[in-house]
Structures are given as C-alpha cells and as structure tokens.
C-alpha cells in the first residue's frame, strides 16, 4: 500500500480567509474533546531534520510527499531543496495559488498534483479570501499550464452558507482557458464550535442538498452528451465504489495511508490536527513509515448504516466533536443524500458503460491525494 505524507513546510500564511485565520477570534462553543495543544512547534519545518526526513522517506519504497502550510510557497526555497535531495519521486502541493509564480517551472512541472484553493467566481471567492485573489490565482494557474505543467490541477473549494454550490461548480467547470482538470469541494461544517452562530441546517436542507441533486444531473447529462466524465471528486470515487460494490475506510486516508509530518518532525494522522499532542503517532527520527499506528473514527461513525460508503467523513471532527448532535445530523444528511442520489443515477451510468459511452477507467483517480472526497 502506498503511504502519503503531508509535510508542513511553514505555518505562515499570506491570507486570512474568513473561514480559517479570519475566524480565529470568533467566540466559539467548547468542543466535547479537548486534546492538549502544543505551543512549541516551529513556524517552519526544522531544516536540521532534513537528513532524518530523507532517511524516513527512504525507508518507504514509493513515498508520496505533499507540501502544505499555512501557505507552503512562502518557503519555496525549502520545497526546492527537498525536491532536489529527498529519495522521493512523487510530489504534490496544496496552495492558495497566490505564489505559484515563485516556484520555478522545473519544480512545478515535477508535481504530480496541485490543489489550488478557489471558491467559485470572483465575487464568491474574494468575499471569502480577499479582494483581487480570484484574478491572481486564476492567472497563476493559467501561467503554469502555459509553462508546460501537465499534472492534475484541482480547483479546491470551501463551501459556506452563502454559496450556490451548483452555480459555483459550474462556473469553475466552464471557465474559458480553463487550467483546472478537476474540482473538489468541502463543507465548512463541524470543524469549530460555531454551530449556534450558523444557519447550516436550514441551508443544507434548502440549498446545498438540492444543489447536489442538480449537479449530479448535470454530471450524468455531460456523460450522455459528451461521452466523458467530469472530474468532480465527490462523485468520482463514490460512484466507482458503488459500481464495484467496494466498501471504504476513511476516504481521505488520514490515519490509515495518509499522515502529516509537523514542523518538528513529529507525525500526526491528519493535517487539521496540528499540535494535538494526544495524537502524536511517532517521529521521522524513530518511526518506520510502513508501520505507523492506525487511527479509526469512533462513534457515531463506526455505528452508522452507511459507514462502508462514507468511511467516516472527517477524523478530526469525529474526535473533537465541535458541533452538537443536531449539527452532526445535518452534516450526515448531506452524505445520505449524496449516496441516495448517486444510487438513483447508477442504472443510467451502467447503461453508458455498457454502450461504451464511458468506461470504468473514467472514474479512477489518484486516491488519498488531499481530496477528502466526502464533502
């Protein structure tokens, strides 16, 4: 089994998005689980540990390393150094896209996958991420394509209550000179104790779930008309597994085949769990990358009727429980809805496969590449 490692290059960021650092000082409800939080992690990866990092990666016959932050391209020099020196042939990057022009073409062309944060059209994106960000990110994404980038460029959306999910996905799909090969989206839900201040349950029922139904119809209609499968991540892997009747573990792979290396070389299950001392699984100095402890979601996920479809959505949310039961049920309703809608389209998709309009390979992609799959 291939093991994927996220490495936190730096915790610094050049944006304060409203659902991330822009929300740091909001008054929140206390989560159910309160892990001890470390305050001694270096801001950037400790470069004195590079030899240990290379030894660790070298113990894996096929390691995959994804650069994350903060904004990892604030430390472009370290990224280039690691790519020059590490015993690793597969690299990925998660970025807000503003500094893609800082990474020399010889390096970005070696990245197998680049996930670029963009939340839809200019008005939607810039309301979330800052004035002018949309145009700069899109220009940089087009720039690396013009410089020969042939890897997967994923538009990675964060979805909030003021978003029309169908309109924003369609916008990114239909861009002129579209640099993106695929789209993923993740709900800004059940990650911090803000449920009481949100209108999430009503929005999910009245806007998001109907929007997913409409998007699925668009997705299948595109297959029928064009004979190709749009690369919309929440639909791809889930459909493939339904077609083959394949059960899943946590679809992002966190704590199973996807681990995060913190700036001090310690290892945790998930990039969101930075600093959670109770979930340190090892270090790059002492651990075997092929024998790291596994962490599975607990209740209520492990008792769910569709666990083998969902896999647990989010390990962090399952452990920390930032939202009350009503909020959790609202989020879970999106997954039940997604599954029911996908199942409703399976007969049509099977006919398209039987008729040769699309094939099973059309639904395949690199698993555990940073897309959570279940929004």
N, C-alpha and C positions, 0 to 999 in steps of 0.2 A: 504494500500500500504506500503510495506517495504521501509524504508528510509536507505540509505547507507551513512556512514560518513567516509571520509578520515581524518586522523589526522596527521599533520606534526610533527613527533617525533623530528626531527632535520633537519636543512637546510644544515648542513655539508655534504660533500661527499668525498669519498676516490678515486674518479676517475675524470678525466677531459675529457669526451668523446667529440669527435671533433664536434658533432652537438649540444652540450649542453654547459658545462662550458668551453670547449676548444674553443668555438666560441664567448666567452663573449667580446673580444676586437676587433672583426671584425668591420669594418666601414659599417654601415647599413643605408638604407633609412629610413626616418622618417615614422612611421605609420600614418594612417589617424586619428585614435582616440588615444588620449594621456591622459589616466587616471592618476590622481595624484598617485604617487608611494610612499608608506610608507617606511621609512628607520629606523623605530623604533621597528621592530618586533624582539623578542628574537631569538637567533640562535636555541635554543632548546625549546621544549614545557615547559611552566612555571609550574613547579610541585606544586606551591602553588594553582593552579587552579584545581587540581585533584578532590577535593570534588565537585566543580561546574561541572566538566566534568561528574562525576558519577550521579549527580542529573539530568543533562541534558539527559544523556543516559537512566536513569531510568524512564524518562517521556515517553519513547517510549517502547511499549510492545515487540518489536522484533528488536532492533537496530543491525546494522552490522557495525563493525569498521575495517577500513583498515589502516594499518600503512604505512606511506610514508615518503619521505625525499625530498631533499638530499638523503642520504643513511640511512634509519631508523635503520639498525642494528649497526650503530655507537653508538646508545643509547639503547643497548639491555636491560640494567637494567630497563629503564622506560617501555619498551614494556612488560617485565615480570611482573612488578609491576601492570600495568594496567590490564593485563590478570588475575592477581590474585585478583584484587579488584573491577573491574568495573562490573556493573549489565548487563552483555552482554555475550551472548553465542556463537556469530558468529564473527570470526575474519579472516582477510585477510592481506596479506603483499605484497608490491611491493618493490623489491630489485634488486641490481645489482649482487647479488649472491656470492660476494667475502667473506662475513662474515656469511654465513648460518651456518658454523660450530661453531659459537659463541652462537647460540641460543640453549639451552638445548632441547633434544628430547621431553621432556614432554610439551614443549611450541610449537615447530613447528608442533607436531602432533595434536595440537588443532586448527591449522589454516585451515580453510575451503579451501582457495585458496592461492597459492603463485605464483605471477607473477615474473619471472626471466628474466632480460634483457640479451639477447644473439642475435646477429645479423646475424647468419648463421654459416659458417665454420670458422676454426681458422684464416685463412688469412683475411676474411672479418671482422669478429668480432674484431680481435686485431688491425686492421687498424683503426677502429672506436673507440675502447675502451681501447687500451693499450696492450703492449706485455705480453703474458702469461695469459691474462684474461680468454680466452676461456677455457683452460685446468683447471684452478682453479674453474671456475663456474661450469663446467660440473662435476668435481669431487665432488663438494659440493652438487649438485643436486642428484647425484647418492648416496652420503652418506646419505642424509635424507631419501631417499627411503629405503636404507638398514637398517635404524633405525626405520622403520615402518610407514613412512608417507604414508597415503592412500588418501590424498586430491588431489585436482586438481593442477597440476604443469604446468603452462603455460609458454612456451617459447615466450617472448615478443620481437619482432624485430622492429628496426627502419630502414626504407628503404630510401636509398640515391641513387644518380645517378650512382654510380659505381657498383650497385648491380644488379645481375641477380636474380630477385625475385623467379622465378621458381626453379632455382638451389639451392638457399639458403633455401627455404621452404622444398624442397625435402631432402636436407641434414639433417635438423632437424627432419623430419619425419622418416628418415631411419637410425638414429643413432643406433649403437649397444648398448645393455644395455640402451635403451632409457628411461630416467627418466621422460620425458615430456608426459603429457596426451593430450596436445593441443597446438596450435600455434596461435599467433596473430601478425599482423604487422601493423605499422602506418607509413605513408609517412612523411618524414621530409620536409614538404612543407607548406608554408603560416603561419609560426609561428614567423618569424622575417623578418626584411626588407632586405633580401638578394637576392631578385629575380633577380636583374640586374647582380649579380655575379654568377648566376647559369645557368645551361643548362637544367632546369627542363622540359620545354615544349617539347623540342625535345626528351628527354629521356622518358617522359611519352608516347608520341606517338609511338616511335620506339622500346622501350624496355619494359616498365612497362605494358602497356595495352596488348601487345601481350603475355607477360609472364603470366598475369592473365587469358587470354584465355586458355593458355596451362595448367595452374594449375587447372582450372575448369574441363578441360577434364580429367586430372589425378584424380581429386576428384570423378567425376562421374564413371570413369572406376574402381576405387577402390571399389565403392559400388557394381558395377556389378559383379566384380570378387570375392570379399571377403564378401559381404553382411554386411558391416559395413561402417559408415560414419566417415571419418577422422575429428578430432576436429579442423578444420581451421576456426577460429572465423569470419573472414569477409564473409564467405559463410554460416555459420550455421544459424544465426538468420535471415539473409536476405532471405534465402531460405524458412525457416519456415513461415515467414510472407507472402512471395509470395504465398506459397501453401495454406495458410488460408485466403489470401486477407485481411491481417491485416495492417492498417496504423500504423505509428510510430511517436513518438516525437523524440527529440534528443536521439540517440541510446546509448550514454554513460550515459545519465541520468542527466548530470550536470545542476544544477539549477531547477531540477524537482523532482528527487528522489535520487539525489546524491549530497552531499555537502562536503565542505572541512573546517576543523577546523584548523585555523592558530595557531602559537605558543603562541599567546597572548589570545587565546580563542575566537577570532572573527571568523565569519563564512562567507565564500565566496562560489560562485557557483561551482568553478572548480579548480582543483589543479594547473593548469597553471597560474591562475590569482592571485598568491600570491602577496600580497602587493598592489593590485589595490584598492585604498581607495574608489573609487566611486561605487564599487560593494560589499561593506560590507553589508550583509543581516541580521546580528544580532550577538549575542554573546551566549556562553554557559551559561553565568550567567543570561541572561534575556529572552532568546528565548524559545519558545515551539518547540521541534524538529519535531512535526507533523504539524506545521503551519508556516513554513518558507516561505518567499516570493519566487515566481517562476520567473525565467528569461528565456525568449524565444529568439531564434535567430531572428534578424530583416532582412531587405533587404540585399542582394538579395535572401537569402534563403527562406524567407516567401512567395516569389512570384514565386518560382521555380516549374516547372511542375512535378518534381519527389520528392517534399518535403515529401510526405507521405511514400516514400521508404527510403530516405536518413535521414530525420529528421533534417538536418542542418549541418552535419559533425562535426563542431567544434565551440562551443560558443565563445571561446576566439578569434579565427580568424575572426569570424563574427563581433565581436565588435571592435577589434583593427585594422583590415584590414591592415596587414603588407605588403601584396603583391598588386600590381596594378591589374586592371581588367583582363589583359591578363593572368597573373599568376593564378588568381582565376578561370578563364575559363578552364585553363589547369588542375587544380586540380579537378574541377567539371566534366571534361571529363572522369576522372577515374571512377567516380560514375555512370555516364550514361553508360559507357562501362560495368561496373560490372553488372548493372541491366539488360542490354540487353543480356549479355552472360548468366546470370542466367536464364532469361526467356527462352532463347533458349534451355536450358537443362531441363526445367520443365517437358515436356512430358515424357522424359526418367525417371526422378525421380518419377513421378506419377506412371509409369508402375512398377518400382521397389517396390514402396509401395504397389500397388495392388497385385503384385505377392508375397509379403511377404519377399522380399529380405532385405528390411529395413523398418522401421516404423517411424511414426511422432515423437515418443519419441527420436529417434536417433539424431534429430536436436535441441533438447532442451538443455539448459544450464542455469546457474545462470545469469540472466541479471543484468547489472549495477555492475559487479564485477571488474571494472577497465579496461576492454577491450572497446575501442572506437567503435568497430565493423566496421564503415566506415573508411577505411584507409586514 
